[in-house]
Amino acid sequence: MSMHLHHPSLSLNGKKRGKVKFRNAAEAQRARDLDTSWKELLKTQGMEQDERRRRRAMSAEPLSYNLTTPVGRETAHIPSRDTGHSGAVRTKDIPRYTGTKILGIGTMHKSNAVPVFSDEEAHDIATMRRG
């Protein structure tokens, strides 16, 4: 919800790197020369990156998916348990107070439910000043 407020360093997909800028044309030319000499060195060592990646990708065997059950995992049919009851499941009973201690429920302040144990408490709650 608030991802737009976070700094890019907190992002999970990394920073976007823009175009490399050089101080002047000589620096840019030097970087290009270094890059080409590095690629030539890799070629002389037999480690050209593109060719190496291509060979590795082509040598990998293609993925084959087999959706059958593995050997040793064949399970016989397990029947459902029959409890003898037919129809829907019985719901839980609603809890109800069945004792004799509480006379009722009074409202003290702003819908605050309070248990009433005696007639005196009920009278006090009824005559209490409302604010």
DRENGUVO-61581 format. One record per residue: y, x, z of N, C-alpha, C, O in turn. Coordinates in steps of 0.02 Angstrom, whole numbers, plus 50000, padded with zeros to 5 digits. Layout:
N
+-------+-------+-------+-------+-------+-------+-------+-------+-------+-------+-------+-------+
!   nyy !   nxx !   nzz !  cayy !  caxx !  cazz !   cyy !   cxx !   czz !   oyy !   oxx !   ozz !
+-------+-------+-------+-------+-------+-------+-------+-------+-------+-------+-------+-------+
!     Y !     X !     Z !     Y !     X !     Z !     Y !     X !     Z !     Y !     X !     Z !
...
+-------+-------+-------+-------+-------+-------+-------+-------+-------+-------+-------+-------+
! end
This chain:
131
+-------+-------+-------+-------+-------+-------+-------+-------+-------+-------+-------+-------+
!   nyy !   nxx !   nzz !  cayy !  caxx !  cazz !   cyy !   cxx !   czz !   oyy !   oxx !   ozz !
+-------+-------+-------+-------+-------+-------+-------+-------+-------+-------+-------+-------+
! 49940 ! 50041 ! 50000 ! 50000 ! 50000 ! 50000 ! 50063 ! 50043 ! 50000 ! 50112 ! 50027 ! 49967 !
! 50061 ! 50098 ! 50037 ! 50120 ! 50141 ! 50041 ! 50109 ! 50208 ! 50008 ! 50142 ! 50257 ! 50026 !
! 50062 ! 50212 ! 49961 ! 50048 ! 50276 ! 49929 ! 50108 ! 50302 ! 49890 ! 50114 ! 50362 ! 49879 !
! 50152 ! 50258 ! 49869 ! 50210 ! 50281 ! 49830 ! 50259 ! 50319 ! 49874 ! 50305 ! 50350 ! 49848 !
! 50251 ! 50316 ! 49940 ! 50297 ! 50350 ! 49985 ! 50273 ! 50421 ! 50003 ! 50312 ! 50460 ! 50031 !
! 50211 ! 50437 ! 49987 ! 50184 ! 50502 ! 50006 ! 50204 ! 50556 ! 49957 ! 50220 ! 50544 ! 49899 !
! 50203 ! 50618 ! 49984 ! 50217 ! 50677 ! 49944 ! 50158 ! 50691 ! 49898 ! 50101 ! 50675 ! 49916 !
! 50169 ! 50720 ! 49839 ! 50113 ! 50734 ! 49794 ! 50058 ! 50778 ! 49824 ! 50001 ! 50775 ! 49801 !
! 50075 ! 50819 ! 49874 ! 50024 ! 50862 ! 49904 ! 49973 ! 50821 ! 49944 ! 49918 ! 50846 ! 49957 !
! 49990 ! 50760 ! 49962 ! 49943 ! 50717 ! 49999 ! 49899 ! 50677 ! 49952 ! 49855 ! 50641 ! 49975 !
! 49911 ! 50683 ! 49888 ! 49872 ! 50646 ! 49840 ! 49802 ! 50675 ! 49834 ! 49792 ! 50734 ! 49847 !
! 49754 ! 50633 ! 49814 ! 49686 ! 50656 ! 49806 ! 49671 ! 50682 ! 49737 ! 49620 ! 50715 ! 49726 !
! 49715 ! 50669 ! 49689 ! 49700 ! 50691 ! 49620 ! 49741 ! 50752 ! 49600 ! 49745 ! 50767 ! 49541 !
! 49770 ! 50787 ! 49647 ! 49803 ! 50851 ! 49633 ! 49872 ! 50843 ! 49602 ! 49895 ! 50788 ! 49589 !
! 49904 ! 50899 ! 49592 ! 49971 ! 50900 ! 49563 ! 49966 ! 50906 ! 49487 ! 49920 ! 50938 ! 49461 !
! 50012 ! 50877 ! 49454 ! 50015 ! 50884 ! 49381 ! 50057 ! 50946 ! 49366 ! 50114 ! 50952 ! 49388 !
! 50027 ! 50992 ! 49330 ! 50064 ! 51052 ! 49313 ! 50095 ! 51043 ! 49244 ! 50061 ! 51024 ! 49197 !
! 50158 ! 51058 ! 49240 ! 50193 ! 51050 ! 49177 ! 50188 ! 51113 ! 49135 ! 50148 ! 51157 ! 49148 !
! 50230 ! 51115 ! 49085 ! 50232 ! 51171 ! 49039 ! 50260 ! 51232 ! 49074 ! 50307 ! 51227 ! 49113 !
! 50230 ! 51291 ! 49061 ! 50253 ! 51353 ! 49092 ! 50317 ! 51374 ! 49058 ! 50321 ! 51378 ! 48996 !
! 50368 ! 51388 ! 49099 ! 50432 ! 51410 ! 49072 ! 50444 ! 51483 ! 49091 ! 50429 ! 51504 ! 49146 !
! 50471 ! 51519 ! 49043 ! 50483 ! 51590 ! 49054 ! 50558 ! 51603 ! 49059 ! 50599 ! 51562 ! 49037 !
! 50576 ! 51661 ! 49089 ! 50646 ! 51678 ! 49096 ! 50681 ! 51688 ! 49029 ! 50738 ! 51668 ! 49019 !
! 50645 ! 51721 ! 48984 ! 50674 ! 51734 ! 48918 ! 50619 ! 51739 ! 48866 ! 50560 ! 51732 ! 48882 !
! 50638 ! 51750 ! 48805 ! 50589 ! 51752 ! 48750 ! 50543 ! 51812 ! 48755 ! 50485 ! 51809 ! 48735 !
! 50568 ! 51867 ! 48783 ! 50527 ! 51927 ! 48790 ! 50469 ! 51915 ! 48838 ! 50413 ! 51937 ! 48826 !
! 50483 ! 51880 ! 48894 ! 50430 ! 51864 ! 48942 ! 50378 ! 51818 ! 48910 ! 50318 ! 51828 ! 48920 !
! 50401 ! 51769 ! 48871 ! 50354 ! 51723 ! 48838 ! 50310 ! 51760 ! 48788 ! 50250 ! 51748 ! 48785 !
! 50341 ! 51806 ! 48750 ! 50303 ! 51845 ! 48701 ! 50252 ! 51890 ! 48736 ! 50196 ! 51899 ! 48712 !
! 50272 ! 51919 ! 48792 ! 50227 ! 51962 ! 48830 ! 50167 ! 51922 ! 48856 ! 50111 ! 51947 ! 48855 !
! 50179 ! 51861 ! 48880 ! 50125 ! 51818 ! 48905 ! 50077 ! 51800 ! 48849 ! 50016 ! 51799 ! 48858 !
! 50105 ! 51784 ! 48789 ! 50062 ! 51768 ! 48732 ! 50020 ! 51828 ! 48711 ! 49961 ! 51821 ! 48695 !
! 50050 ! 51888 ! 48712 ! 50013 ! 51948 ! 48694 ! 49957 ! 51963 ! 48743 ! 49902 ! 51981 ! 48724 !
! 49972 ! 51954 ! 48807 ! 49920 ! 51965 ! 48858 ! 49863 ! 51915 ! 48850 ! 49805 ! 51933 ! 48858 !
! 49879 ! 51853 ! 48834 ! 49828 ! 51802 ! 48824 ! 49783 ! 51818 ! 48765 ! 49722 ! 51812 ! 48769 !
! 49814 ! 51838 ! 48709 ! 49773 ! 51855 ! 48650 ! 49731 ! 51918 ! 48663 ! 49673 ! 51921 ! 48642 !
! 49759 ! 51967 ! 48698 ! 49719 ! 52028 ! 48712 ! 49661 ! 52011 ! 48760 ! 49607 ! 52040 ! 48754 !
! 49672 ! 51965 ! 48806 ! 49618 ! 51944 ! 48851 ! 49562 ! 51909 ! 48813 ! 49503 ! 51922 ! 48825 !
! 49580 ! 51866 ! 48766 ! 49530 ! 51832 ! 48726 ! 49491 ! 51881 ! 48683 ! 49430 ! 51875 ! 48675 !
! 49526 ! 51931 ! 48655 ! 49491 ! 51981 ! 48615 ! 49444 ! 52023 ! 48658 ! 49389 ! 52039 ! 48636 !
! 49464 ! 52039 ! 48720 ! 49421 ! 52075 ! 48765 ! 49358 ! 52035 ! 48781 ! 49303 ! 52062 ! 48783 !
! 49366 ! 51970 ! 48792 ! 49308 ! 51928 ! 48805 ! 49262 ! 51926 ! 48745 ! 49201 ! 51926 ! 48753 !
! 49290 ! 51925 ! 48685 ! 49248 ! 51925 ! 48625 ! 49209 ! 51990 ! 48619 ! 49151 ! 51989 ! 48601 !
! 49242 ! 52046 ! 48634 ! 49207 ! 52110 ! 48629 ! 49151 ! 52116 ! 48681 ! 49101 ! 52150 ! 48669 !
! 49159 ! 52084 ! 48737 ! 49108 ! 52085 ! 48789 ! 49055 ! 52031 ! 48778 ! 49006 ! 52027 ! 48815 !
! 49064 ! 51990 ! 48727 ! 49016 ! 51937 ! 48712 ! 49021 ! 51878 ! 48760 ! 48971 ! 51845 ! 48773 !
! 49079 ! 51866 ! 48785 ! 49087 ! 51812 ! 48834 ! 49142 ! 51763 ! 48812 ! 49183 ! 51742 ! 48852 !
! 49142 ! 51747 ! 48750 ! 49192 ! 51700 ! 48726 ! 49181 ! 51632 ! 48761 ! 49126 ! 51605 ! 48760 !
! 49233 ! 51606 ! 48790 ! 49227 ! 51547 ! 48833 ! 49202 ! 51485 ! 48795 ! 49156 ! 51451 ! 48818 !
! 49231 ! 51472 ! 48738 ! 49212 ! 51411 ! 48702 ! 49140 ! 51413 ! 48680 ! 49103 ! 51364 ! 48686 !
! 49120 ! 51470 ! 48654 ! 49050 ! 51477 ! 48630 ! 49002 ! 51473 ! 48689 ! 48948 ! 51443 ! 48684 !
! 49021 ! 51502 ! 48745 ! 48979 ! 51501 ! 48804 ! 48970 ! 51429 ! 48830 ! 48914 ! 51409 ! 48847 !
! 49023 ! 51392 ! 48832 ! 49019 ! 51322 ! 48854 ! 48976 ! 51281 ! 48806 ! 48936 ! 51240 ! 48827 !
! 48985 ! 51293 ! 48742 ! 48947 ! 51256 ! 48691 ! 48873 ! 51270 ! 48697 ! 48832 ! 51224 ! 48694 !
! 48855 ! 51334 ! 48706 ! 48784 ! 51352 ! 48712 ! 48754 ! 51321 ! 48775 ! 48697 ! 51297 ! 48774 !
! 48791 ! 51322 ! 48829 ! 48765 ! 51294 ! 48891 ! 48755 ! 51219 ! 48885 ! 48705 ! 51192 ! 48909 !
! 48801 ! 51185 ! 48854 ! 48795 ! 51113 ! 48846 ! 48737 ! 51094 ! 48800 ! 48702 ! 51045 ! 48812 !
! 48728 ! 51134 ! 48747 ! 48674 ! 51119 ! 48700 ! 48605 ! 51137 ! 48728 ! 48556 ! 51106 ! 48709 !
! 48602 ! 51186 ! 48774 ! 48537 ! 51206 ! 48800 ! 48511 ! 51157 ! 48853 ! 48451 ! 51155 ! 48866 !
! 48555 ! 51118 ! 48883 ! 48532 ! 51071 ! 48934 ! 48492 ! 51016 ! 48902 ! 48509 ! 50991 ! 48848 !
! 48437 ! 50998 ! 48935 ! 48396 ! 50944 ! 48907 ! 48430 ! 50877 ! 48918 ! 48462 ! 50867 ! 48970 !
! 48424 ! 50832 ! 48871 ! 48458 ! 50768 ! 48878 ! 48428 ! 50728 ! 48936 ! 48369 ! 50733 ! 48952 !
! 48471 ! 50688 ! 48966 ! 48448 ! 50646 ! 49022 ! 48404 ! 50590 ! 48996 ! 48419 ! 50557 ! 48947 !
! 48348 ! 50581 ! 49030 ! 48305 ! 50525 ! 49012 ! 48293 ! 50484 ! 49075 ! 48272 ! 50510 ! 49126 !
! 48306 ! 50421 ! 49070 ! 48298 ! 50376 ! 49126 ! 48232 ! 50338 ! 49120 ! 48216 ! 50310 ! 49068 !
! 48195 ! 50338 ! 49174 ! 48131 ! 50304 ! 49177 ! 48135 ! 50253 ! 49232 ! 48137 ! 50271 ! 49291 !
! 48136 ! 50189 ! 49215 ! 48145 ! 50137 ! 49264 ! 48079 ! 50109 ! 49291 ! 48077 ! 50053 ! 49315 !
! 48027 ! 50147 ! 49287 ! 47963 ! 50124 ! 49314 ! 47957 ! 50147 ! 49386 ! 47993 ! 50191 ! 49409 !
! 47910 ! 50117 ! 49422 ! 47899 ! 50135 ! 49491 ! 47864 ! 50202 ! 49494 ! 47815 ! 50213 ! 49458 !
! 47887 ! 50249 ! 49537 ! 47855 ! 50314 ! 49542 ! 47782 ! 50307 ! 49566 ! 47764 ! 50258 ! 49598 !
! 47742 ! 50356 ! 49549 ! 47672 ! 50357 ! 49569 ! 47667 ! 50361 ! 49645 ! 47702 ! 50401 ! 49676 !
! 47624 ! 50320 ! 49674 ! 47616 ! 50321 ! 49746 ! 47660 ! 50272 ! 49783 ! 47654 ! 50265 ! 49844 !
! 47704 ! 50238 ! 49747 ! 47747 ! 50189 ! 49779 ! 47730 ! 50117 ! 49761 ! 47769 ! 50071 ! 49774 !
! 47674 ! 50107 ! 49731 ! 47655 ! 50039 ! 49713 ! 47639 ! 50001 ! 49778 ! 47595 ! 50022 ! 49816 !
! 47673 ! 49947 ! 49790 ! 47663 ! 49907 ! 49850 ! 47632 ! 49840 ! 49830 ! 47655 ! 49808 ! 49783 !
! 47581 ! 49820 ! 49866 ! 47551 ! 49756 ! 49852 ! 47600 ! 49701 ! 49871 ! 47647 ! 49713 ! 49908 !
! 47588 ! 49642 ! 49846 ! 47633 ! 49586 ! 49861 ! 47630 ! 49570 ! 49935 ! 47576 ! 49560 ! 49963 !
! 47687 ! 49567 ! 49968 ! 47691 ! 49550 ! 50039 ! 47717 ! 49479 ! 50043 ! 47774 ! 49466 ! 50026 !
! 47676 ! 49432 ! 50067 ! 47697 ! 49362 ! 50069 ! 47750 ! 49351 ! 50124 ! 47752 ! 49387 ! 50174 !
! 47791 ! 49301 ! 50115 ! 47841 ! 49282 ! 50165 ! 47806 ! 49252 ! 50225 ! 47753 ! 49222 ! 50218 !
! 47836 ! 49260 ! 50283 ! 47805 ! 49234 ! 50344 ! 47819 ! 49159 ! 50348 ! 47875 ! 49136 ! 50339 !
! 47767 ! 49121 ! 50362 ! 47774 ! 49049 ! 50368 ! 47775 ! 49032 ! 50442 ! 47725 ! 49042 ! 50477 !
! 47831 ! 49005 ! 50466 ! 47837 ! 48987 ! 50537 ! 47816 ! 48915 ! 50550 ! 47813 ! 48895 ! 50608 !
! 47801 ! 48878 ! 50499 ! 47781 ! 48808 ! 50509 ! 47839 ! 48760 ! 50508 ! 47829 ! 48699 ! 50504 !
! 47899 ! 48785 ! 50513 ! 47958 ! 48741 ! 50512 ! 47981 ! 48732 ! 50440 ! 47980 ! 48779 ! 50400 !
! 48000 ! 48673 ! 50424 ! 48027 ! 48662 ! 50358 ! 48099 ! 48637 ! 50365 ! 48114 ! 48600 ! 50412 !
! 48142 ! 48658 ! 50321 ! 48211 ! 48635 ! 50323 ! 48257 ! 48689 ! 50350 ! 48240 ! 48748 ! 50351 !
! 48316 ! 48667 ! 50372 ! 48367 ! 48714 ! 50394 ! 48355 ! 48739 ! 50465 ! 48316 ! 48709 ! 50502 !
! 48388 ! 48792 ! 50482 ! 48383 ! 48821 ! 50548 ! 48428 ! 48783 ! 50596 ! 48482 ! 48761 ! 50577 !
! 48406 ! 48775 ! 50658 ! 48445 ! 48738 ! 50708 ! 48505 ! 48781 ! 50728 ! 48499 ! 48842 ! 50737 !
! 48563 ! 48749 ! 50736 ! 48622 ! 48786 ! 50756 ! 48625 ! 48793 ! 50831 ! 48591 ! 48757 ! 50868 !
! 48665 ! 48841 ! 50855 ! 48672 ! 48853 ! 50926 ! 48711 ! 48796 ! 50958 ! 48759 ! 48771 ! 50928 !
! 48692 ! 48777 ! 51019 ! 48727 ! 48723 ! 51054 ! 48797 ! 48747 ! 51074 ! 48807 ! 48806 ! 51088 !
! 48844 ! 48700 ! 51075 ! 48912 ! 48716 ! 51097 ! 48910 ! 48721 ! 51173 ! 48886 ! 48674 ! 51206 !
! 48936 ! 48775 ! 51202 ! 48934 ! 48781 ! 51275 ! 48980 ! 48730 ! 51308 ! 49037 ! 48722 ! 51288 !
! 48954 ! 48697 ! 51359 ! 48992 ! 48646 ! 51396 ! 48986 ! 48661 ! 51471 ! 48933 ! 48683 ! 51494 !
! 49040 ! 48648 ! 51508 ! 49039 ! 48658 ! 51580 ! 49004 ! 48599 ! 51613 ! 49022 ! 48541 ! 51600 !
! 48954 ! 48613 ! 51654 ! 48916 ! 48560 ! 51687 ! 48921 ! 48564 ! 51762 ! 48888 ! 48526 ! 51797 !
! 48964 ! 48608 ! 51788 ! 48970 ! 48617 ! 51861 ! 49016 ! 48565 ! 51892 ! 49042 ! 48521 ! 51858 !
! 49027 ! 48572 ! 51958 ! 49069 ! 48525 ! 51995 ! 49129 ! 48559 ! 52026 ! 49169 ! 48524 ! 52058 !
! 49138 ! 48625 ! 52018 ! 49194 ! 48661 ! 52050 ! 49261 ! 48645 ! 52016 ! 49311 ! 48634 ! 52050 !
! 49262 ! 48645 ! 51950 ! 49324 ! 48635 ! 51913 ! 49335 ! 48561 ! 51901 ! 49290 ! 48526 ! 51876 !
! 49396 ! 48537 ! 51919 ! 49413 ! 48467 ! 51908 ! 49437 ! 48455 ! 51836 ! 49425 ! 48402 ! 51807 !
! 49470 ! 48505 ! 51809 ! 49497 ! 48498 ! 51742 ! 49536 ! 48559 ! 51721 ! 49531 ! 48612 ! 51752 !
! 49575 ! 48551 ! 51668 ! 49616 ! 48606 ! 51642 ! 49689 ! 48582 ! 51641 ! 49704 ! 48529 ! 51614 !
! 49732 ! 48623 ! 51671 ! 49803 ! 48606 ! 51671 ! 49842 ! 48653 ! 51626 ! 49818 ! 48708 ! 51610 !
! 49902 ! 48631 ! 51606 ! 49945 ! 48673 ! 51564 ! 50001 ! 48700 ! 51606 ! 50043 ! 48662 ! 51631 !
! 50003 ! 48766 ! 51615 ! 50051 ! 48797 ! 51659 ! 50118 ! 48809 ! 51624 ! 50169 ! 48782 ! 51645 !
! 50118 ! 48849 ! 51571 ! 50180 ! 48868 ! 51538 ! 50166 ! 48885 ! 51465 ! 50123 ! 48928 ! 51451 !
! 50199 ! 48853 ! 51420 ! 50192 ! 48866 ! 51348 ! 50119 ! 48864 ! 51326 ! 50094 ! 48912 ! 51296 !
! 50086 ! 48811 ! 51339 ! 50017 ! 48800 ! 51318 ! 49968 ! 48849 ! 51349 ! 49917 ! 48865 ! 51319 !
! 49983 ! 48872 ! 51410 ! 49938 ! 48917 ! 51445 ! 49889 ! 48874 ! 51484 ! 49908 ! 48843 ! 51534 !
! 49826 ! 48872 ! 51463 ! 49775 ! 48832 ! 51496 ! 49753 ! 48866 ! 51561 ! 49736 ! 48925 ! 51561 !
! 49753 ! 48826 ! 51616 ! 49735 ! 48852 ! 51682 ! 49682 ! 48806 ! 51712 ! 49690 ! 48745 ! 51709 !
! 49628 ! 48834 ! 51740 ! 49578 ! 48790 ! 51771 ! 49606 ! 48761 ! 51837 ! 49640 ! 48795 ! 51875 !
! 49591 ! 48697 ! 51849 ! 49614 ! 48663 ! 51910 ! 49553 ! 48652 ! 51954 ! 49504 ! 48620 ! 51934 !
! 49556 ! 48679 ! 52016 ! 49500 ! 48675 ! 52062 ! 49508 ! 48620 ! 52116 ! 49459 ! 48597 ! 52145 !
! 49570 ! 48600 ! 52128 ! 49581 ! 48550 ! 52181 ! 49637 ! 48503 ! 52161 ! 49676 ! 48517 ! 52115 !
! 49642 ! 48447 ! 52197 ! 49695 ! 48398 ! 52184 ! 49763 ! 48428 ! 52201 ! 49813 ! 48411 ! 52169 !
! 49765 ! 48472 ! 52251 ! 49828 ! 48503 ! 52271 ! 49855 ! 48548 ! 52214 ! 49915 ! 48547 ! 52199 !
! 49811 ! 48586 ! 52183 ! 49831 ! 48629 ! 52126 ! 49856 ! 48586 ! 52069 ! 49905 ! 48603 ! 52037 !
! 49823 ! 48531 ! 52055 ! 49844 ! 48486 ! 52000 ! 49913 ! 48459 ! 52015 ! 49954 ! 48453 ! 51969 !
! 49927 ! 48441 ! 52079 ! 49993 ! 48414 ! 52097 ! 50046 ! 48468 ! 52090 ! 50101 ! 48455 ! 52065 !
! 50029 ! 48531 ! 52111 ! 50077 ! 48587 ! 52104 ! 50094 ! 48600 ! 52032 ! 50152 ! 48612 ! 52015 !
! 50044 ! 48599 ! 51989 ! 50056 ! 48612 ! 51917 ! 50098 ! 48557 ! 51887 ! 50141 ! 48570 ! 51845 !
! 50085 ! 48495 ! 51908 ! 50122 ! 48438 ! 51880 ! 50195 ! 48437 ! 51901 ! 50238 ! 48416 ! 51863 !
! 50210 ! 48460 ! 51963 ! 50279 ! 48459 ! 51987 ! 50316 ! 48524 ! 51975 ! 50374 ! 48531 ! 51994 !
! 50284 ! 48572 ! 51945 ! 50316 ! 48636 ! 51932 ! 50375 ! 48627 ! 51885 ! 50371 ! 48589 ! 51837 !
! 50429 ! 48663 ! 51899 ! 50489 ! 48658 ! 51858 ! 50478 ! 48690 ! 51790 ! 50453 ! 48746 ! 51786 !
! 50495 ! 48656 ! 51738 ! 50488 ! 48682 ! 51670 ! 50550 ! 48721 ! 51652 ! 50606 ! 48700 ! 51666 !
! 50541 ! 48779 ! 51620 ! 50599 ! 48820 ! 51605 ! 50608 ! 48823 ! 51534 ! 50654 ! 48855 ! 51509 !
+-------+-------+-------+-------+-------+-------+-------+-------+-------+-------+-------+-------+
! end
